[in-house]
């Protein structure tokens, strides 16, 4: 399958430079970069969903704390002034 993508001159120069450094055809380098970004995006989505589900499971199981407790912990952790 062939797809035409228009790149800015700066981005094209970076891509050409990367391909030259790797000694590979520019199409292969572009394809590998796109595949890498798309795989990363899928993994990030999976991890986000997993984290949200873990939070929901924790909440359902009673494993949570109040915002006040969280805020106090952050104040101590980062040496922030208290609200009072």
DRENBALUM-831322 format. One record per atom (N, C-alpha, C, CB): atom name; residue number from 1; y, z, x; residue in one letter. Coordinates in steps of 0.02 Angstrom, whole numbers. Glycine has a CB too. Layout:
DRENBALUM-831322
(CA NUM (Y Z X) a)
...
This chain:
DRENBALUM-831322
(N 1 (-59 0 42) x)
(CA 1 (0 0 0) x)
(C 1 (62 0 44) x)
(CB 1 (0 60 -48) x)
(N 2 (110 -38 24) x)
(CA 2 (171 -44 63) x)
(C 2 (230 -15 24) x)
(CB 2 (184 -118 83) x)
(N 3 (268 28 56) x)
(CA 3 (328 58 25) x)
(C 3 (386 46 72) x)
(CB 3 (318 135 10) x)
(N 4 (442 27 44) x)
(CA 4 (502 16 84) x)
(C 4 (548 76 76) x)
(CB 4 (538 -50 64) x)
(N 5 (567 106 132) x)
(CA 5 (611 163 132) x)
(C 5 (672 146 175) x)
(CB 5 (575 227 160) x)
(N 6 (731 159 148) x)
(CA 6 (792 147 185) x)
(C 6 (814 212 219) x)
(CB 6 (849 119 138) x)
(N 7 (820 210 284) x)
(CA 7 (840 268 323) x)
(C 7 (911 260 349) x)
(CB 7 (792 280 381) x)
(N 8 (944 316 359) x)
(CA 8 (1009 313 391) x)
(C 8 (998 290 463) x)
(CB 8 (1047 382 388) x)
(N 9 (1048 262 495) x)
(CA 9 (1040 241 565) x)
(C 9 (1019 299 610) x)
(CB 9 (1105 210 590) x)
(N 10 (1046 358 596) x)
(CA 10 (1030 417 637) x)
(C 10 (957 437 629) x)
(CB 10 (1076 475 618) x)
(N 11 (933 437 568) x)
(CA 11 (864 456 555) x)
(C 11 (816 403 584) x)
(CB 11 (852 465 480) x)
(N 12 (835 340 577) x)
(CA 12 (793 287 605) x)
(C 12 (789 294 681) x)
(CB 12 (821 218 586) x)
(N 13 (844 310 713) x)
(CA 13 (844 318 785) x)
(C 13 (799 377 806) x)
(CB 13 (916 330 811) x)
(N 14 (802 431 768) x)
(CA 14 (758 488 784) x)
(C 14 (685 470 776) x)
(CB 14 (775 547 738) x)
(N 15 (669 433 723) x)
(CA 15 (601 412 710) x)
(C 15 (576 365 765) x)
(CB 15 (595 379 642) x)
(N 16 (618 317 783) x)
(CA 16 (600 270 836) x)
(C 16 (589 306 902) x)
(CB 16 (654 216 844) x)
(N 17 (633 354 917) x)
(CA 17 (627 393 978) x)
(C 17 (562 433 979) x)
(CB 17 (688 441 986) x)
(N 18 (545 465 924) x)
(CA 18 (483 503 919) x)
(C 18 (423 457 929) x)
(CB 18 (478 540 851) x)
(N 19 (424 400 896) x)
(CA 19 (368 352 903) x)
(C 19 (362 329 976) x)
(CB 19 (379 291 857) x)
(N 20 (418 316 1008) x)
(CA 20 (416 293 1078) x)
(C 20 (388 348 1123) x)
(CB 20 (487 272 1102) x)
(N 21 (410 411 1112) x)
(CA 21 (385 466 1152) x)
(C 21 (310 476 1144) x)
(CB 21 (422 531 1134) x)
(N 22 (285 464 1084) x)
(CA 22 (214 472 1070) x)
(C 22 (174 410 1087) x)
(CB 22 (203 491 998) x)
(N 23 (209 355 1101) x)
(CA 23 (175 292 1115) x)
(C 23 (137 266 1055) x)
(CB 23 (127 302 1173) x)
(N 24 (165 277 995) x)
(CA 24 (132 255 934) x)
(C 24 (178 209 895) x)
(CB 24 (113 315 891) x)
(N 25 (148 171 851) x)
(CA 25 (186 128 805) x)
(C 25 (228 171 759) x)
(CB 25 (138 82 764) x)
(N 26 (288 150 746) x)
(CA 26 (334 188 704) x)
(C 26 (306 201 634) x)
(CB 26 (401 152 699) x)
(N 27 (268 154 607) x)
(CA 27 (238 163 541) x)
(C 27 (188 220 540) x)
(CB 27 (205 99 518) x)
(N 28 (150 226 593) x)
(CA 28 (100 280 598) x)
(C 28 (135 347 603) x)
(CB 28 (54 270 659) x)
(N 29 (187 351 644) x)
(CA 29 (224 413 652) x)
(C 29 (256 433 586) x)
(CB 29 (277 407 707) x)
(N 30 (287 386 551) x)
(CA 30 (318 400 487) x)
(C 30 (266 424 436) x)
(CB 30 (355 338 460) x)
(N 31 (209 391 434) x)
(CA 31 (156 411 388) x)
(C 31 (130 481 403) x)
(CB 31 (99 361 392) x)
(N 32 (120 496 467) x)
(CA 32 (96 563 486) x)
(C 32 (148 617 468) x)
(CB 32 (81 565 561) x)
(N 33 (211 602 479) x)
(CA 33 (264 650 462) x)
(C 33 (266 663 386) x)
(CB 33 (332 626 486) x)
(N 34 (262 610 347) x)
(CA 34 (262 618 275) x)
(C 34 (201 657 251) x)
(CB 34 (263 550 241) x)
(N 35 (143 642 279) x)
(CA 35 (82 678 260) x)
(C 35 (89 752 277) x)
(CB 35 (21 648 297) x)
(N 36 (117 767 335) x)
(CA 36 (126 836 356) x)
(C 36 (173 874 309) x)
(CB 36 (153 838 427) x)
(N 37 (228 843 291) x)
(CA 37 (276 875 246) x)
(C 37 (245 885 177) x)
(CB 37 (340 833 240) x)
(N 38 (209 836 152) x)
(CA 38 (178 842 86) x)
(C 38 (124 895 85) x)
(CB 38 (149 775 64) x)
(N 39 (85 900 139) x)
(CA 39 (34 952 144) x)
(C 39 (66 1021 146) x)
(CB 39 (-11 941 206) x)
(N 40 (120 1027 184) x)
(CA 40 (157 1090 189) x)
(C 40 (183 1111 121) x)
(CB 40 (215 1084 239) x)
(N 41 (210 1063 83) x)
(CA 41 (237 1078 17) x)
(C 41 (183 1103 -30) x)
(CB 41 (270 1015 -12) x)
(N 42 (125 1072 -29) x)
(CA 42 (69 1095 -71) x)
(C 42 (48 1165 -52) x)
(CB 42 (8 1046 -64) x)
(N 43 (43 1179 13) x)
(CA 43 (24 1245 37) x)
(C 43 (76 1298 17) x)
(CB 43 (14 1245 113) x)
(N 44 (140 1282 23) x)
(CA 44 (193 1328 4) x)
(C 44 (189 1345 -71) x)
(CB 44 (261 1299 20) x)
(N 45 (175 1294 -112) x)
(CA 45 (169 1305 -183) x)
(C 45 (110 1351 -198) x)
(CB 45 (161 1238 -220) x)
(N 46 (53 1338 -166) x)
(CA 46 (-6 1380 -176) x)
(C 46 (8 1452 -157) x)
(CB 46 (-66 1353 -136) x)
(N 47 (42 1462 -101) x)
(CA 47 (57 1530 -78) x)
(C 47 (107 1564 -125) x)
(CB 47 (85 1528 -7) x)
(N 48 (154 1527 -152) x)
(CA 48 (202 1556 -199) x)
(C 48 (167 1578 -262) x)
(CB 48 (258 1505 -215) x)
(N 49 (124 1535 -288) x)
(CA 49 (86 1552 -350) x)
(C 49 (42 1613 -337) x)
(CB 49 (43 1492 -373) x)
(N 50 (10 1615 -279) x)
(CA 50 (-33 1671 -262) x)
(C 50 (8 1736 -258) x)
(CB 50 (-68 1659 -194) x)
(N 51 (66 1733 -228) x)
(CA 51 (110 1792 -223) x)
(C 51 (134 1816 -291) x)
(CB 51 (169 1776 -179) x)
(N 52 (152 1768 -334) x)
(CA 52 (174 1787 -401) x)
(C 52 (116 1818 -440) x)
(CB 52 (201 1725 -439) x)
(N 53 (57 1788 -435) x)
(CA 53 (-1 1816 -469) x)
(C 53 (-17 1886 -444) x)
(CB 53 (-61 1770 -461) x)
(N 54 (-12 1896 -378) x)
(CA 54 (-25 1962 -350) x)
(C 54 (25 2013 -378) x)
(CB 54 (-20 1960 -273) x)
(N 55 (88 1993 -383) x)
(CA 55 (139 2037 -412) x)
(C 55 (124 2054 -485) x)
(CB 55 (207 2006 -407) x)
(N 56 (104 2005 -523) x)
(CA 56 (86 2017 -593) x)
(C 56 (25 2062 -599) x)
(CB 56 (73 1951 -629) x)
(N 57 (-25 2050 -556) x)
(CA 57 (-85 2092 -556) x)
(C 57 (-67 2164 -538) x)
(CB 57 (-137 2064 -507) x)
(N 58 (-24 2172 -486) x)
(CA 58 (-2 2239 -467) x)
(C 58 (34 2274 -524) x)
(CB 58 (44 2235 -405) x)
(N 59 (78 2238 -558) x)
(CA 59 (115 2267 -614) x)
(C 59 (67 2288 -669) x)
(CB 59 (167 2217 -641) x)
(N 60 (20 2244 -686) x)
(CA 60 (-29 2260 -739) x)
(C 60 (-71 2321 -720) x)
(CB 60 (-75 2200 -751) x)
(N 61 (-82 2331 -656) x)
(CA 61 (-124 2388 -633) x)
(C 61 (-82 2451 -621) x)
(CB 61 (-161 2369 -569) x)
(N 62 (-18 2446 -634) x)
(CA 62 (25 2504 -624) x)
(C 62 (49 2515 -553) x)
(CB 62 (-10 2565 -647) x)
(N 63 (38 2465 -510) x)
(CA 63 (59 2470 -440) x)
(C 63 (128 2438 -433) x)
(CB 63 (8 2435 -392) x)
(N 64 (179 2478 -449) x)
(CA 64 (247 2454 -442) x)
(C 64 (292 2515 -434) x)
(CB 64 (269 2411 -504) x)
(N 65 (355 2502 -417) x)
(CA 65 (404 2556 -411) x)
(C 65 (469 2534 -443) x)
(CB 65 (416 2575 -336) x)
(N 66 (511 2582 -456) x)
(CA 66 (574 2566 -490) x)
(C 66 (621 2530 -442) x)
(CB 66 (607 2630 -517) x)
(N 67 (671 2497 -471) x)
(CA 67 (721 2465 -429) x)
(C 67 (757 2516 -387) x)
(CB 67 (771 2426 -473) x)
(N 68 (770 2575 -415) x)
(CA 68 (804 2628 -378) x)
(C 68 (765 2647 -314) x)
(CB 68 (814 2690 -422) x)
(N 69 (699 2654 -321) x)
(CA 69 (657 2669 -263) x)
(C 69 (660 2613 -211) x)
(CB 69 (584 2681 -285) x)
(N 70 (657 2552 -235) x)
(CA 70 (661 2494 -190) x)
(C 70 (728 2493 -154) x)
(CB 70 (650 2428 -229) x)
(N 71 (783 2503 -192) x)
(CA 71 (850 2501 -163) x)
(C 71 (858 2555 -111) x)
(CB 71 (903 2508 -218) x)
(N 72 (834 2615 -125) x)
(CA 72 (838 2669 -76) x)
(C 72 (800 2653 -12) x)
(CB 72 (812 2734 -107) x)
(N 73 (741 2625 -19) x)
(CA 73 (702 2605 40) x)
(C 73 (740 2554 81) x)
(CB 73 (634 2577 18) x)
(N 74 (771 2505 49) x)
(CA 74 (809 2454 85) x)
(C 74 (870 2484 120) x)
(CB 74 (830 2398 38) x)
(N 75 (903 2531 87) x)
(CA 75 (960 2564 119) x)
(C 75 (939 2601 182) x)
(CB 75 (993 2614 69) x)
(N 76 (883 2637 178) x)
(CA 76 (858 2673 237) x)
(C 76 (836 2623 291) x)
(CB 76 (799 2720 218) x)
(N 77 (799 2573 271) x)
(CA 77 (772 2524 318) x)
(C 77 (827 2488 357) x)
(CB 77 (729 2473 282) x)
(N 78 (881 2469 322) x)
(CA 78 (934 2430 353) x)
(C 78 (998 2470 366) x)
(CB 78 (951 2371 310) x)
(N 79 (992 2536 359) x)
(CA 79 (1049 2581 372) x)
(C 79 (1111 2561 332) x)
(CB 79 (1065 2581 447) x)
(N 80 (1101 2550 267) x)
(CA 80 (1155 2530 223) x)
(C 80 (1184 2592 189) x)
(CB 80 (1130 2480 170) x)
(N 81 (1249 2589 172) x)
(CA 81 (1279 2647 137) x)
(C 81 (1250 2654 66) x)
(CB 81 (1357 2641 134) x)
(N 82 (1248 2715 41) x)
(CA 82 (1224 2725 -28) x)
(C 82 (1279 2709 -77) x)
(CB 82 (1200 2799 -38) x)
(N 83 (1260 2699 -139) x)
(CA 83 (1309 2681 -190) x)
(C 83 (1353 2739 -212) x)
(CB 83 (1273 2654 -250) x)
(N 84 (1330 2799 -200) x)
(CA 84 (1368 2857 -224) x)
(C 84 (1422 2879 -178) x)
(CB 84 (1323 2915 -236) x)
